[in-house]
Amino acid sequence: MSIEELDIAIVGGGLAGGTLAMALRKHAPDLSCALFEAGDVYGGNHRWSWFEHDLDEDGAALLEPFARTAWTGGNEVRFPGYSRRLESNYRSLDSRDFDAGIRRALPQEAIRTGARVVGLDGAGITLGTGERIAARAVVDCRDALPSEHLAGGWQVFLGQHLKTTAQHGIKRPVIMDATVNQPGAYRFVYLLPLGPDEIFVEDTYYADSPELDAEILRQRIADYAAGKDWQFEIVHEETGVLPVITDGDFEAYRASLSTPGVTLAGARGGFVHPLTSYTVPIAVRNALAIARAASDDIAALPEFVDSRAKQHWRDTAYYRLLGKMLFQAAEPAERYRVFERFYRLPEVLISRFYAARSTLPDKLRILTGKPPVSVSRAIRALLGKGAPLVQGKSP
Ligand SMILES: Cc1cc2nc3c(=O)[nH]c(=O)nc-3n(C[C@H](O)[C@H](O)[C@H](O)COP(=O)(O)OP(=O)(O)OC[C@H]3O[C@@H](n4cnc5c(N)ncnc54)[C@H](O)[C@@H]3O)c2cc1C
């Protein structure tokens, strides 16, 4: 790289790092920046989805350069005792389109894939090759790590893009089909019709353990497809094991991952929806805020983002409480009742919940009425700490 000192080095080209690079390009074009990603592509192997109303105008504009799938006609949920069609339209972005969009938007010298960062500090980064790159600001957007400072459960899933031999007949995204059997976890199937004979089918679990047995999940998808009389071939597959945070010492968590002078952002920095583990609206809002703050005072970025992260943790306390009820107050096979009841509430409240923007009246409304879990277990859950989010993965 010919630039002697970058204004901003972004480490980690996933959703957070990639959207930040796009936001800087758009809102702070005078700042030089490069996006360092250990893998050969940006975004890994994911499909990210969100509801249209999760993003404000600026947020939607930030994702505009990416090829996305956009559905009209709302979405659906299905439970044993209740099904519902909702108005909100859904959006989805494949990481291959994310990679292509970033490569189109950023200048060539900013694209640094296959660049593993092995050292970072307030003055720059060091790559695995030994190359040292000076930067006025370093933003750490590497993967989130399991941590003994956080507690909760796991969202485990395997998704397959299927090509069916005949039309599959699914008209709109099905966010949760929980009419399936519930084998020791809250299980639902998530369906995204990608075309008349193409569909993304994901088998998802809110589970106590992060174990993912891919063979079992593949078989369950095959059984689900057989139940619908779909003959198919598999086009693509992805898996995920995401923490569902229900408690923790956030200051200790951030301190354990922070490097003096480095801005800690992304899911690693705590910018997640604690209950859904989704990050699209949060990553987009954060990218825009960081880009604007960088134009004002680049040296203040670490403190700026630290205080945003702590505010985000405070703002999302309610979702951690709901997560506790889900994991500790409900028997695994009964967890679906929590969502079944939730989905009977007004749609506007459900929308704000997914965007992590619930109002106080929303919060009270969710908790009023006959609880879907035993009250004594709920009280024990609220008083308990929950399991540390450390199983299965090593830091
Ligand atoms: C399969 C899957 C599906 C998902 N679906 C959704 C969804 O539908 N909606 C939603 O909102 N969320 C979804 N999520 C959650 C969401 O992906 C994550 O919350 C989001 O990707 C986090 O973004 P991030 O940029 O913080 O981290 P990541 O996307 O994990 O990116 C971190 C990046 O840092 C790179 N990296 C790590 N170490 C280094 C290093 N030393 N040097 C350089 N680079 C490094 C990694 O290779 C990686 O690309 C999904 C997650 C998975 C796994």
The ligand as an ORCA input file, in Angstrom:
! r2SCAN-3c Opt
* xyz 0 1
  C     -25.062    -17.963      9.298
  C     -25.456    -16.681     10.009
  C     -26.654    -16.044      9.663
  C     -27.020    -14.848     10.298
  N     -28.176    -14.247      9.948
  C     -28.449    -13.017     10.428
  C     -29.571    -12.292      9.960
  O     -30.375    -12.801      9.181
  N     -29.775    -11.020     10.425
  C     -28.928    -10.461     11.318
  O     -29.121     -9.291     11.690
  N     -27.881    -11.160     11.813
  C     -27.634    -12.413     11.405
  N     -26.581    -13.108     11.895
  C     -25.813    -12.529     12.959
  C     -24.820    -11.606     12.294
  O     -24.158    -12.285     11.276
  C     -23.753    -11.206     13.099
  O     -24.299    -10.599     14.203
  C     -22.905    -10.230     12.245
  O     -22.309    -10.907     11.152
  C     -21.868     -9.647     13.110
  O     -21.144     -8.750     12.315
  P     -19.664     -8.385     12.698
  O     -19.124     -7.627     11.546
  O     -19.596     -7.791     14.037
  O     -18.893     -9.792     12.805
  P     -18.642    -10.828     11.674
  O     -19.674    -10.726     10.609
  O     -18.435    -12.138     12.378
  O     -17.294    -10.365     11.015
  C     -16.050    -10.421     11.649
  C     -14.997    -10.513     10.551
  O     -13.711    -10.327     11.125
  C     -12.807    -11.160     10.403
  N     -11.605    -11.359     11.223
  C     -11.507    -12.052     12.383
  N     -10.237    -12.009     12.846
  C      -9.538    -11.249     11.967
  C      -8.178    -10.823     11.913
  N      -7.292    -11.199     12.859
  N      -7.776    -10.066     10.872
  C      -8.673     -9.690      9.906
  N      -9.973    -10.072      9.923
  C     -10.392    -10.836     10.936
  C     -13.607    -12.423     10.186
  O     -13.058    -13.217      9.157
  C     -14.981    -11.853      9.852
  O     -15.169    -11.655      8.461
  C     -26.187    -14.305     11.310
  C     -25.007    -14.977     11.668
  C     -24.658    -16.152     11.039
  C     -23.384    -16.862     11.475
*
